[in-house]
Amino acid sequence: MQSLLRNDTAVMLATIVLAAALSSVPGHAQVGVPPPNNLPHAFITVLNWPKLPDGRRFGSTAGVDVAPDGSIWAYDRCGANSCVESDLDPILHLDASGRLLDSFGAGRFNFPHGFHIDPDGNVWVTDHGVEPGNGKGHQVFKFSPRGRELMTLGQAGVPGGGQDTFNQPSDVLVAPSGDIFVADGHGPSTNARIVRFAADGTFIASWGHHGAGPDALEGPHSLAMDSQGRLFVADRTNNRIQIFDQEGALLDSWTQFGRPSGLAIDQHDVLYVADSESRDNEGGYGHHPNVRRGIRIGSAIDGTVTAFIPDPAERGGTSGAEGVAVDADGNIYGAEVGPRDVKKYIPR
């Protein structure tokens, strides 16, 4: 009997020690914790921030990023929610006050979606296909800051899941090494994978599949990378962030940042997550009961959520930021689909 008690005690102590060890590992601090809905924040919202030429209205957008020189790039979907048959430039270069500096891209896109400015200031954009097909879309583009096309990945208007085809690519990111990561897919009838390329566009590997299992993806919507080189994927339809190493091994899965549409990580490993889709809708699209929409801010190292900027109009469809970026001064930029706007949030 004493032997059994000693064994039980040993098992219990070992369990406690293991639990304590796991809780101290970066990235495991808040796994399974519900997204906080009422944390304070210290930001002032700047309305009507983009200043476009007279007569042009801002269209839907999920794309905004900060260039190495501190200027801001964004796209709008040509004054509407599509650029099909539009002669407007969707790619917009703005200064910190929102004044338009330059634009380009007329006639190149159906539906710009993913957006990234690399360390050299080059502009990366993903473009969705449309039905019926029009010979455009399902591609990833790299442009110089002046709008010169430098690289194209994928085949124009050709959906697929091979080494040189995409199906509704949702985002793109360039790692410090120069390798290119593409979040490929935007719904159940498209792909659900991450594709990695060398800096010259040579295919390296892909991983991911549809589903809700530990290593699955369902709606990989946005990408970010922390200072450790870990790849954060907004696995939006599964209401979680999936964290991978650059070889595709799953490192962690976080639910405490809500239903992630947009991701950004700053130079201090602060994580910004735009949740534009959470809603109570009886299991339909965006189903995420009792979770408020908005921008959650926290640590990319241990997953702690520290602040929450609520969506200004949380009833009905998407009304807050879907894409998110942050500059060196801590100003946040939220790219909005429903309101067709980019808002700037300034620290108090």
N, C-alpha and C positions, 0 to 999 in steps of 0.2 A: 504494500500500500504506500509506504513512504517512497519507494522507488518510483511508483506511478506519479505521486505528487511532485517529486523532484523533476520528472520528465515533463509534466504539464507546466511546471513553473519555468523550466528552461525554454520550452516552446513559446510561452507567453513573453518571456524576456526577449527572446530572439525576434519575435514579431514586433515588439515595441521598438527595438533597436532598428529593425529594417524600416519600419514606418517613419521613424525620425530621420533616418538617412535619406529616404526618398523625398521627404518634405523639404530637405535642404538642398536638393539638386535643382539648379536653375531650370525653369520651364515647368516644374511640377507643383508650383506653389498654389495654384487656384484651379486645378483641373476639376471639372464637374461643378464648380461654383456658378450659380445663375448670374446672368449679366446684371450688374447694378443699374438701377433706374433713376437714382436721385442723388448721385454724388455732385458736390459743388464744382463750379468751374470759374475761371477768372479771365473771361474773354468778352470783348465788346464786338458785336456784329456790325460790319460795315455793309449797308445796303447799296444797291446800284453801283457796285464796284467797277465792273467793266464799262469802259466808255468807248462805244463804237461810233463810227461815222454817222452823221444825221441820216435818218431814214432806214438804218439797219437795226433790226431787233436781234437779241441774243437767242439762239436756239437751244435745244436740249443738249446736255453735255454730261459726260461722266469722266472727262479727261482734263486734268490740270497737273502741272509739275513745275518745279523751280530749276532754272538753269544755273550753271556754276557761277555766273556773274550776278546772280540774285534777281534777274528778271523772271517774269512769269510767262509760261506757255500754257495755252489751253486750246481746245477745239470747241466749236459749236456745230450742230448738225444743220448748218446752212439756214439759220433762222427758223427752222422747224424741228422735226425729229427724223429727218432723212436728208441726204444730199443728192438723191437720185434726180437727175435732170436739172440740177441747180448750177448756176454759174457763179456762185459765191465762193470765196476762199474760206474753208472751214478751220484752217490752222492759224491761230492768232498768237502774236507775240506782244506782250503787254509789259509796261513798267510797273513799279510797286504801287503807283497810284491808280492803276487800271487803265491808263492811257494806251491806246493801240499804237504799237511801234511798226508792225509789219504783219503781213498775212500771205498765205499761199495755199495751194492745193485744190483750186477750182477744177471740177471735172474728174478728179482722181478717185473719189470715194463714193460708196453707197451709204455707209453707216459707220463712221469712225467710232471706235469703242475703246480699245486699250491705248495708253499714252504714256510715254516715258522720255525723259531727257537724260542722255548718258553723260558720263564725266567729261566728255569732250564738247558737250553742248549740242550734239546731234539729236534730232527729233525722231522718235519712233512712234508709229501709229499702226494699230491693227484695224482691219476693215472687214465687216461682216458681208456675207452674200445676201442676196434677195431672191424672192420667188415671184414671178419666173426669173430665171437667171438673165443677166444682162452683160456677161463678159467681164464683170468686175467682182471684187470681193474675195473673201477667204484668203487674205494675204496679210503680210506684215511688211511695212515700209520703213526704211531708214532715210532721213533727209538731212542735209546740212542745215545750219541755222538760216541760210538764205533760200532754202527750199529746193536745192538740187537733190535729185534722187540718187542715193549712194548704194542702196541694196534693196532687193525685193526677195522675200521668202514666200513660198507657196505659188500656186498656179492661178492666174486670174480667172475667177468665176468657176473654178473647179473644186467642189468639196471632196474631201477624202481624209483618210487617216494614215497615209504613208509618210515616208521620210521627206517628201517635197510637196505635201498637200496638207491643208487644214480644213476644218469645218467650223466656221464661226469662231475664229480666235479672239479671245476676250482681253488679253493683256500681254505685254512684253516687258522684259527687264534685261538690262546688261549688267553682268557681274563685274567686280573690279578686275577680274582676269581677262575680261573681254568676251567671255562666253555669253551667249544669248539664250534666255529662257522665255518660252511662249506658253501661256495658259490657253489651251486649245479646247474650245467648246463653250456653248451657251444654251444648254437645254437638253432634254432627253433624246432628241433625234439628232444631236450633233456629237462631237467628241467629248471626252472627259479625261484629259491627260495633260501632262507637262512635257514639252519637247525642248531638248537642249541642243544648241548648235555651237560650233566654234565661232570665233570672231569673224571668220571669212564666210560664214554661212554653211559650213560643212556639218551635216547631221552627226550628232554624237549618240544620243539616246532618247528614249521617251518612256514615261511610266504613268500609270493611273488607269482607272476604268470606272464605269458607272456603278453606283451603289452607295450604301451607307456604312459599309464595313470600315474597320480601322484604317486600311490603306486605300480606300476608294475615294473618288471625287464625284461630286454631283453639282455641276455649275461652277467650275474653277474661274472665278470672276476677276481676281486681282492678284498681283504679286508684289512682294517687297523682300529685301534682304537686310539682315542685321550685320553688326560689325564682326560677328563670328563666321559670316558666310552662310548662315542658315537661310533657307528659302521659305518664306511665309506665303501660303496660298489661301486666298479667301474661298473656302469651300462653301459657297453661299447657301445652296439648297439644303445642305446638311447642317446649317446653323453653326459653323465652326471654322476655326483656322487650323489648317494642317501645316506642320513644320517639318521640312525635309532637309537632309544634307544635299549637296549638289550632285550626288550620285543617285538620288531618288529614295534613300532609306528614310522611313518615317521616324522622326525623333519625338514628336509630341502632337497633341491635339487639344486645342483650347476652345471652350464654349463661352467663356466669361465676357467676351467682347461683342456678343450679340450675333446678328445675322450679317456677316461681313460682305459688303459690296466693294468697298475701297480700302486699301492699305497704304500706309506710309510709315517709314521708320527714319528718324532723324539721326544726326551725328552723335547723339548721346544715347542711342538705343531706346528712345521714347517711341512707342508704338501708337499710331493714330488709326482708328478703325471707323469707317463710315457705315452705319447701319441704316439703310434707306428703305428696307423691305419688311421688317418685323411687323406682324399684325395678328390679331385674333380673327381667323377666317375659316374655322371649322375644317382645317386640313387642306385648304386650297393653297394657291401660290402665296408665298410669303408667310406661311403658317409658323408662328413663333409666339405662342400665347404668353401674355403677361410680361412681354419685353417691349420697352419703349424704343422708338427710333431716335437716332441722333449720332453724334460722334463720341466714341469712348477713347480715352487716352490712358496709357499705362506703360508698363515696362515690357520691352521685348525680351528682357533677360529672364525674368521670373514670372511674367504673366499678371502681375498685380495691376488692377484697374484703379486709377487715381482720380479721374475727372470725367465728367459727362456733360456734353453740350446737347441739350434736347432738340429734336426736330421742332421747328416753330409751328407746324400744323400737322398734328399726328393722326388726324382722322382721314380715312379713305386711302387713296393710292399714294405712291411715293411723293414726298414733298420736301425732303431734306437732301443732304449731300449723298451722292453715290460714289463720286471720286473724291480723293482727299490728297493734299500735299501740304508741306510745311517748309518755311524758309529758315535761314540761319538765325533770324531774330525771334523765332517762335510764333510767327504769324501763320495761321492756318487758312487754307483755301479749300472751299467745298464746292464741287462741281455738281450741279443739280439737273436731273432729267425733267421732273414734273414742272417746277417753277421756271425752268429754262434760264438759269442764272449761275454765276459764280459768286459766292459770298466770301468775304474776308473776315477772319476773326482775329482781333488784335488783343494781345495780353494786356490786362489792366496795369 
